[in-house]
Amino acid sequence: MKTKVTQLALIALMVIGLQSARAQGTVMVGGETMYPKKNIIENAVQSKDHTTLVAAVKAAGLVETLQGDGPFTVFAPTNAAFDKLPAGTVETLIKPENKQMLASILTYHVVAGKMDTKMLMKAIKKGKGKAELKTVSGGKLVAMMNGTMNITLKDEKGNISNISLYDVYQSNGVIHVIDTVVMPG
């Protein structure tokens, strides 16, 4: 009984801490606080869950772009999402000779504008269950509801990615953390 009370107390403290952080506009990603006054790159480099993404953005020469005014909506794959790719894929993509292909894949994860959860859900509802999002690379992602509160993305190859953390606001947009790398057709 005492253990259960202790566990409930810890959960309550975590919820209070999360609510307090959200009230201040900060969110924890990859064990670090993301600050809404910082830009996408300034925050992303702090996340221990996004080291592969940051390395790829640097290799593709997209740092300056993602530090720009935007606004951008970034669907940010975690390191675990990159780990789902076939062995050697990331190592091959970050080679200088593959810079353009890498940039195309990364910009496929970016939509112009600031689409938070409310906007995504509104677009999905307006599209009768699907919202087609045009990516910066010129491709399309389809956003759909999976249940009442979970949004999934379908890429041009038919792969599905779940948004695992929503509305990480930045000075130049918003990040949604995803569990699978999405790929253009």
C-alpha positions as CSV (number, residue, x, y, z in Angstrom):
1,M,0.0,0.0,0.0
2,K,2.8,2.4,1.0
3,T,4.6,1.7,-2.3
4,K,1.4,2.4,-4.3
5,V,0.9,5.7,-2.5
6,T,4.6,6.7,-3.2
7,Q,4.2,5.8,-6.9
8,L,1.0,7.9,-7.1
9,A,2.7,10.8,-5.3
10,L,5.6,10.7,-7.8
11,I,3.2,10.6,-10.8
12,A,1.3,13.6,-9.3
13,L,4.6,15.5,-9.0
14,M,5.5,14.7,-12.6
15,V,2.1,15.9,-13.9
16,I,2.4,19.1,-11.8
17,G,5.9,19.6,-13.2
18,L,4.8,19.0,-16.8
19,Q,1.8,21.4,-16.3
20,S,4.1,24.0,-14.9
21,A,6.5,23.6,-17.8
22,R,3.7,23.9,-20.3
23,A,2.4,27.0,-18.5
24,Q,5.9,28.5,-19.0
25,G,5.8,27.4,-22.6
26,T,8.7,24.9,-22.2
27,V,8.6,21.2,-22.9
28,M,11.1,18.4,-22.2
29,V,12.5,16.7,-25.3
30,G,15.3,14.2,-25.1
31,G,15.8,14.9,-21.4
32,E,16.3,18.7,-22.0
33,T,14.1,21.7,-21.8
34,M,13.0,23.3,-25.1
35,Y,12.5,27.0,-24.9
36,P,9.9,28.7,-27.2
37,K,12.2,31.8,-27.6
38,K,14.9,29.7,-29.2
39,N,14.8,28.6,-32.8
40,I,14.4,25.1,-34.1
41,I,18.2,24.4,-34.3
42,E,19.0,26.0,-31.0
43,N,16.5,23.7,-29.3
44,A,17.2,20.5,-31.4
45,V,20.9,20.4,-30.6
46,Q,20.0,20.1,-26.9
47,S,17.8,17.0,-27.3
48,K,19.6,13.7,-26.6
49,D,16.9,12.0,-28.7
50,H,17.6,13.9,-31.8
51,T,21.4,13.7,-32.3
52,T,21.1,11.8,-35.6
53,L,18.6,14.3,-36.9
54,V,21.0,17.2,-35.9
55,A,24.0,15.5,-37.6
56,A,21.9,14.9,-40.7
57,V,20.7,18.6,-40.8
58,K,24.3,19.7,-40.5
59,A,25.5,17.3,-43.2
60,A,22.7,18.5,-45.5
61,G,23.6,22.1,-45.0
62,L,20.2,23.0,-43.6
63,V,21.2,24.6,-40.3
64,E,20.9,28.2,-41.6
65,T,17.5,27.5,-43.2
66,L,16.1,26.1,-40.0
67,Q,17.5,29.0,-38.0
68,G,15.6,31.4,-40.4
69,D,12.4,33.2,-39.7
70,G,10.1,30.5,-41.0
71,P,7.7,29.7,-39.6
72,F,8.2,26.0,-40.1
73,T,6.4,22.9,-38.9
74,V,9.0,20.1,-38.4
75,F,8.2,16.5,-37.9
76,A,11.3,15.5,-36.1
77,P,12.3,11.8,-36.1
78,T,14.0,10.5,-33.0
79,N,17.3,8.5,-33.0
80,A,15.1,5.4,-32.5
81,A,13.2,6.3,-35.7
82,F,16.5,6.6,-37.6
83,D,17.5,3.2,-36.1
84,K,14.5,1.6,-37.9
85,L,16.0,2.3,-41.3
86,P,18.0,-0.4,-43.0
87,A,21.6,-0.8,-41.6
88,G,24.0,1.7,-43.2
89,T,21.3,4.1,-44.5
90,V,22.2,7.0,-42.3
91,E,25.9,6.5,-42.8
92,T,25.4,6.5,-46.6
93,L,23.1,9.6,-46.6
94,I,25.5,11.8,-44.6
95,K,28.3,11.3,-47.1
96,P,29.1,14.5,-49.0
97,E,28.2,13.0,-52.4
98,N,24.6,12.3,-51.1
99,K,24.0,15.8,-49.7
100,Q,21.2,16.7,-52.1
101,M,19.3,13.4,-51.5
102,L,19.7,13.9,-47.7
103,A,18.4,17.5,-48.0
104,S,15.4,16.2,-50.0
105,I,14.6,13.6,-47.3
106,L,15.0,16.1,-44.4
107,T,12.9,18.9,-46.1
108,Y,10.2,16.2,-46.6
109,H,9.9,16.4,-42.8
110,V,9.2,20.2,-43.0
111,V,5.9,22.0,-43.8
112,A,5.8,25.8,-44.3
113,G,3.8,27.5,-41.6
114,K,3.2,26.8,-38.0
115,M,0.8,23.9,-37.7
116,D,0.2,23.0,-34.1
117,T,-2.1,20.2,-33.0
118,K,-5.3,22.2,-33.2
119,M,-4.5,23.3,-36.8
120,L,-3.7,19.7,-37.8
121,M,-6.9,18.3,-36.3
122,K,-8.9,21.1,-37.9
123,A,-7.4,20.3,-41.3
124,I,-8.0,16.6,-40.8
125,K,-11.6,17.2,-39.9
126,K,-12.1,19.6,-42.9
127,G,-10.6,16.9,-45.1
128,K,-13.1,14.3,-43.8
129,G,-10.4,12.3,-42.0
130,K,-7.3,13.2,-43.9
131,A,-5.2,16.3,-44.4
132,E,-2.7,16.6,-47.3
133,L,0.3,18.5,-46.2
134,K,2.7,19.9,-48.8
135,T,6.3,19.6,-47.6
136,V,9.1,22.0,-48.3
137,S,10.7,19.4,-50.6
138,G,7.5,19.5,-52.8
139,G,6.2,16.2,-51.6
140,K,3.1,15.4,-49.6
141,L,2.3,13.8,-46.3
142,V,-1.1,12.8,-45.2
143,A,-2.1,13.5,-41.6
144,M,-4.9,11.3,-40.2
145,M,-6.4,10.6,-36.8
146,N,-5.6,7.3,-35.1
147,G,-8.1,7.4,-32.2
148,T,-9.4,10.6,-30.7
149,M,-6.1,12.2,-29.8
150,N,-3.3,10.7,-31.8
151,I,-2.2,12.0,-35.2
152,T,-0.4,9.8,-37.7
153,L,1.4,10.7,-40.9
154,K,1.4,8.6,-44.0
155,D,4.3,9.2,-46.4
156,E,4.4,8.8,-50.2
157,K,5.6,5.2,-49.8
158,G,2.7,4.3,-47.6
159,N,4.7,4.1,-44.4
160,I,3.0,5.3,-41.2
161,S,4.6,7.5,-38.5
162,N,3.1,8.4,-35.1
163,I,3.5,11.8,-33.5
164,S,4.7,11.0,-30.0
165,L,5.1,14.6,-28.7
166,Y,3.1,17.5,-30.0
167,D,3.5,21.3,-30.0
168,V,7.1,21.9,-29.1
169,Y,6.9,25.6,-29.9
170,Q,9.9,27.5,-31.3
171,S,10.6,31.1,-32.1
172,N,10.4,30.2,-35.8
173,G,7.7,27.4,-35.8
174,V,6.7,24.2,-34.1
175,I,8.2,20.7,-33.8
176,H,6.2,17.5,-33.5
177,V,8.3,14.5,-32.5
178,I,7.7,11.4,-34.7
179,D,8.6,7.7,-34.2
180,T,9.5,6.8,-37.8
181,V,11.4,8.6,-40.6
182,V,9.0,9.5,-43.4
183,M,10.2,9.1,-46.9
184,P,9.3,10.8,-50.2
185,G,8.1,8.6,-53.1
